[in-house]
Amino acid sequence: MDRLLRAAGGAGLAFLLVLGVVAVLPRGVRDAVPESVIGGAVLVLGAVGARRVVKGSS
């Protein structure tokens, strides 16, 4: 259960990190980046974070 909570926390942190990066981008760049790219970045960062949590505890 602890690993699951850590993985969920890592995915949440990745989501907030990507949103923060997108928020500081200039408006023109932000409008040009498709939402699917942002969503994909969140998924990739979440998967990497979850893998590190699982790999580190075994």
N, CA, C and O of each residue as an XYZ file, in Angstrom:
232
protein
N       0.821     -1.188      0.000
C       0.000      0.000      0.000
C       0.868      1.257      0.000
O       0.534      2.267     -0.619
N       1.985      1.164      0.709
C       2.892      2.306      0.766
C       3.445      2.637     -0.615
O       3.564      3.807     -0.977
N       3.783      1.604     -1.384
C       4.305      1.831     -2.739
C       3.255      2.475     -3.624
O       3.567      3.345     -4.437
N       2.013      2.048     -3.466
C       0.935      2.621     -4.264
C       0.756      4.102     -3.959
O       0.586      4.911     -4.872
N       0.792      4.454     -2.692
C       0.656      5.859     -2.316
C       1.830      6.691     -2.823
O       1.653      7.826     -3.264
N       3.023      6.119     -2.755
C       4.191      6.842     -3.265
C       4.102      7.027     -4.784
O       4.446      8.088     -5.304
N       3.644      6.000     -5.483
C       3.504      6.111     -6.935
C       2.445      7.155     -7.289
O       2.643      7.949     -8.208
N       1.329      7.159     -6.569
C       0.284      8.161     -6.811
C       0.804      9.558     -6.501
O       0.498     10.511     -7.217
N       1.582      9.681     -5.444
C       2.180     10.975     -5.110
C       3.161     11.439     -6.177
O       3.212     12.624     -6.509
N       3.936     10.508     -6.711
C       4.870     10.856     -7.792
C       4.148     11.301     -9.047
O       4.569     12.245     -9.715
N       3.049     10.613     -9.368
C       2.267     11.006    -10.541
C       1.634     12.372    -10.319
O       1.583     13.192    -11.235
N       1.158     12.614     -9.124
C       0.580     13.926     -8.814
C       1.617     15.028     -8.878
O       1.346     16.121     -9.376
N       2.793     14.741     -8.379
C       3.873     15.716     -8.435
C       4.281     15.999     -9.874
O       4.545     17.148    -10.231
N       4.335     14.960    -10.703
C       4.661     15.153    -12.125
C       3.609     16.017    -12.796
O       3.939     16.890    -13.598
N       2.339     15.778    -12.472
C       1.253     16.576    -13.038
C       1.426     18.045    -12.662
O       1.327     18.920    -13.522
N       1.679     18.318    -11.400
C       1.855     19.700    -10.963
C       3.106     20.332    -11.561
O       3.116     21.526    -11.864
N       4.150     19.546    -11.730
C       5.379     20.052    -12.341
C       5.139     20.470    -13.787
O       5.571     21.543    -14.210
N       4.447     19.616    -14.542
C       4.162     19.950    -15.939
C       3.253     21.170    -16.020
O       3.469     22.042    -16.862
N       2.246     21.247    -15.163
C       1.373     22.418    -15.162
C       2.145     23.688    -14.825
O       1.886     24.743    -15.404
N       3.082     23.596    -13.900
C       3.902     24.750    -13.554
C       4.777     25.199    -14.703
O       4.924     26.396    -14.948
N       5.364     24.236    -15.415
C       6.204     24.582    -16.570
C       5.360     25.219    -17.659
O       5.777     26.201    -18.273
N       4.186     24.674    -17.901
C       3.298     25.228    -18.927
C       2.853     26.636    -18.532
O       2.716     27.504    -19.394
N       2.631     26.867    -17.255
C       2.166     28.173    -16.794
C       3.204     29.272    -17.020
O       2.834     30.424    -17.245
N       4.489     28.941    -16.965
C       5.509     29.973    -17.137
C       5.897     30.185    -18.600
O       6.661     31.099    -18.909
N       5.383     29.358    -19.493
C       5.672     29.552    -20.913
C       4.948     30.785    -21.431
O       3.877     31.131    -20.934
N       5.528     31.453    -22.431
C       4.817     32.577    -23.053
C       3.500     32.094    -23.670
O       3.384     30.936    -24.070
N       2.529     32.974    -23.741
C       1.190     32.611    -24.209
C       1.213     32.028    -25.623
O       0.472     31.085    -25.902
N       2.031     32.557    -26.510
C       2.105     32.042    -27.877
C       2.575     30.596    -27.922
O       2.042     29.783    -28.677
N       3.566     30.287    -27.117
C       4.086     28.919    -27.057
C       3.039     28.002    -26.420
O       2.817     26.885    -26.888
N       2.403     28.476    -25.358
C       1.395     27.688    -24.650
C       0.230     27.334    -25.568
O      -0.293     26.222    -25.507
N      -0.174     28.269    -26.412
C      -1.270     28.016    -27.350
C      -0.851     27.068    -28.471
O      -1.683     26.342    -29.016
N       0.450     27.073    -28.819
C       0.932     26.243    -29.912
C       1.131     24.781    -29.508
O       1.121     23.892    -30.360
N       1.312     24.534    -28.210
C       1.547     23.163    -27.743
C       0.203     22.446    -27.612
O      -0.670     22.898    -26.871
N       0.033     21.327    -28.330
C      -1.226     20.584    -28.221
C      -1.414     20.000    -26.818
O      -0.444     19.673    -26.134
N      -2.675     19.875    -26.407
C      -2.974     19.324    -25.086
C      -2.510     17.881    -24.960
O      -2.174     17.427    -23.866
N      -2.491     17.161    -26.073
C      -2.053     15.759    -26.015
C      -0.572     15.657    -25.655
O      -0.157     14.680    -25.031
N       0.217     16.637    -26.032
C       1.639     16.631    -25.676
C       1.796     16.840    -24.172
O       2.619     16.187    -23.531
N       1.014     17.740    -23.624
C       1.059     17.994    -22.181
C       0.611     16.744    -21.426
O       1.245     16.346    -20.450
N      -0.473     16.129    -21.874
C      -0.953     14.905    -21.243
C       0.056     13.780    -21.342
O       0.241     13.017    -20.394
N       0.707     13.676    -22.487
C       1.734     12.652    -22.667
C       2.916     12.873    -21.734
O       3.468     11.919    -21.186
N       3.301     14.129    -21.556
C       4.407     14.432    -20.641
C       4.048     14.046    -19.211
O       4.889     13.532    -18.475
N       2.806     14.291    -18.818
C       2.364     13.908    -17.476
C       2.418     12.392    -17.318
O       2.880     11.893    -16.292
N       1.954     11.659    -18.320
C       1.973     10.196    -18.242
C       3.398      9.651    -18.175
O       3.684      8.750    -17.386
N       4.278     10.188    -18.992
C       5.666      9.710    -19.004
C       6.342     10.001    -17.673
O       7.000      9.127    -17.108
N       6.187     11.221    -17.166
C       6.804     11.558    -15.884
C       6.211     10.726    -14.747
O       6.929     10.318    -13.835
N       4.908     10.478    -14.803
C       4.278      9.640    -13.798
C       4.785      8.215    -13.850
O       5.018      7.600    -12.810
N       4.960      7.680    -15.057
C       5.466      6.318    -15.201
C       6.911      6.210    -14.722
O       7.279      5.231    -14.073
N       7.719      7.197    -15.035
C       9.107      7.189    -14.573
C       9.159      7.279    -13.055
O       9.946      6.584    -12.411
N       8.322      8.135    -12.488
C       8.282      8.258    -11.030
C       7.821      6.974    -10.371
O       8.388      6.552     -9.363
N       6.793      6.346    -10.933
C       6.286      5.094    -10.372
C       7.338      3.992    -10.485
O       7.494      3.183     -9.570
N       8.047      3.962    -11.591
C       9.088      2.936    -11.774
C      10.211      3.118    -10.756
O      10.745      2.144    -10.227
N      10.561      4.368    -10.491
C      11.628      4.618     -9.517
C      11.192      4.195     -8.119
O      11.991      3.670     -7.343
N       9.925      4.428     -7.806
C       9.429      4.035     -6.485
C       9.458      2.511     -6.345
O       9.926      1.986     -5.335
N       8.961      1.809     -7.354
C       8.919      0.354     -7.300
C      10.331     -0.224     -7.325
O      10.632     -1.163     -6.589
N      11.184      0.327     -8.159
C      12.544     -0.183     -8.286
C      13.355      0.091     -7.016
O      14.181     -0.731     -6.618
N      13.126      1.222     -6.393
C      13.894      1.571     -5.201
C      13.526      0.756     -3.974
O      14.352      0.590     -3.076
N      12.297      0.241     -3.917
C      11.882     -0.468     -2.718
C      12.142     -1.967     -2.796
O      11.945     -2.670     -1.804
N      12.576     -2.475     -3.939
C      12.818     -3.923     -4.015
C      14.285     -4.262     -3.893
O      14.653     -5.436     -3.938
